[in-house]
Amino acid sequence: MSEELEKSGIVSRRDFLRLSGIAGAGVVMVACGTPPAPTGEDAGAAEGGEAAAPAAEGSTGSGDVPREKTLILMNGGTEGQYADVGLASMYVPGTTGHRAITGSFEPLFYYSAFADEFVPWLAESYEYNDDYTELIVKTREGAEWSDGEPFDAEDVVFTINMLKENAPSLRNSSEVDLWVKEATVVDNLTAKIVFNDPRPRFAFSHLTGKFDTGIYWVPEHVYKDVEDVTSFTFYDPEKGWPLVTGPYNVTDWRPEQQINDRRDDWWAAKIGFAELPAPERILMLPWSSEERAAQLIINNEIDSSLDFRATTIPQIVARNPAIITHTATELPRRYID
């Protein structure tokens, strides 16, 4: 992250994508509104341009959004279908982790492998005692869920204790149950975690978001009434579920697509911690084939995709000057961790 961003506390669109986990291994990205698609035979090869539509017919997304304000991603799913529709909880078997609803779930801290930088987010800080058997976490004042309820130490402590109580059924629960002696609320913004033995890397390994790792936080005011966490999908649009802390939430979810619209009441923008991300909508399309994804991204009909092979990426980059990889246009064009 640049010095200017560090001083301002504002996260740029690209930094947001990197930090929030939208980017993945082998991703190739094109900025929205980049140069027009190639003309001629190559442009016509795209499959009807279907990916360019911000919403499919019958969508429940909140109205039309211009292409230049829509980020279109193609990843997840198989053979053009999503199999995890309605699985908004990170703790239900079959969910796809933080990518279940792109741009919606946030960690206490981010780690950017690109900038080699640790970024406090839902939390402001953490501090160990001298022998690393106790950890104090300070959550960020003003952080909140999408229903307006504060995200605070209650959520952190509840989630950790939920993992302990449901071990080994939930993601991360086995090690949390083994390592954590107790988690308690000191005050609304302060959580205390006591370990059974020294755990100097717990803050990085489990409280920090990076490469789809770390603990997923749940709202205590909802989950305290859930009897079976492993079967609770946390998806009910009429109740406003899922509740999220991120700048996007799902407005349409079906096997053929997922639409995540920007939440202009996002807590980070409200308190001046970060600007709203530029895209007003994220349109998620399921993976069908490498050939189709390559043609769509060359034609600027999607902005990012996963799982391009090492032999395919140089051809894609060569055919559209707006396309970049994790290392821009230079080798190795892959993750740099």
VENVEN-V471974 format. One record per helix or strand. SS is the DSSP state (hx for helix, st for strand). FROM is the first residue (numbers start at 0). LEN is the number of residues. If there is no record, write none. Layout:
SS_FROM_LEN ; SS_FROM_LEN
This chain:
hx_2_6 ; hx_12_8 ; st_27_2 ; hx_40_4 ; hx_49_3 ; hx_66_3 ; st_69_5 ; st_77_1 ; st_80_1 ; hx_96_5 ; st_108_4 ; st_116_4 ; st_122_6 ; st_133_6 ; st_143_1 ; st_149_1 ; hx_152_13 ; hx_172_7 ; st_179_8 ; st_189_6 ; hx_201_5 ; st_207_3 ; st_212_1 ; hx_219_4 ; hx_228_3 ; st_235_1 ; hx_236_3 ; st_240_1 ; st_247_7 ; st_256_6 ; hx_266_4 ; st_280_5 ; hx_289_9 ; st_303_2 ; hx_309_10 ; st_323_2 ; st_327_1
